[in-house]
């Protein structure tokens, strides 16, 4: 998946969010080793210092940890990962509901539309 970084927000924060998304989506599983700073920087087409700053932020939150000479690894704390996933989902739901209400939809209408769409997805 392309990195799609934009200049509206700090690049390192976008990288943090991208790696968080990869973790909660299962691209990286608990205990997995992350690619090196240089490899990910090349993949994202960013300066290695920017990638390093993103990794430091991920370490600060506890989602990633360093093992000297071995690299960086995803936390094995599945509760932390699940909480991050739930938090992200709640944020997206809130954004969606706000937009739908701005469009003039009532809660009942939103639920009906969601149920219809979910049934269509299952079919």
C-alpha positions, 0 to 999 in steps of 0.5 A, a space after each residue: 500500500 502506498 504511503 500517501 504522505 501529505 504536507 498538511 501535517 507533520 510527516 513523522 506523525 503520519 508515519 506513526 499513524 501508518 505503522 499503528 494502522 499496520 499493527 492494528 490491521 495485522 500486517 505486523 503481529 505482536 512480537 514481529 520485528 519491524 523493518 530497519 529505519 533505512 528500509 522503511 524510510 526508502 519505502 516511504 520516500 522520507 529522510 531516515 531521520 524522519 523515520 527515526 523520529 516516528 520510531 522514537 514516538 512509537 517507542 515512547 507509547 510502548 507500541 514498539 520496543 528496541 532490543 539493542 543490536 537486534 532492531 525494533 519489535 512490536 509489543 506483545 501486549 495484545 491488550 494495548 493493541 486491541 485498545 488502540 484498535 478500539 480507540 481508532 475505530 471509535 474516532 472514525 465512527 465519531 467522524 462519520 456520525 458528525 459528517 452524517 449529521 452535518 448532511 442532515 441525517 437523523 440517527 435512525 436514518 443513519 442506522 437504516 443506511 448502515 444496516 442496508 449497506 452491511 447487508 449488501 456487503 454480506 451478499 
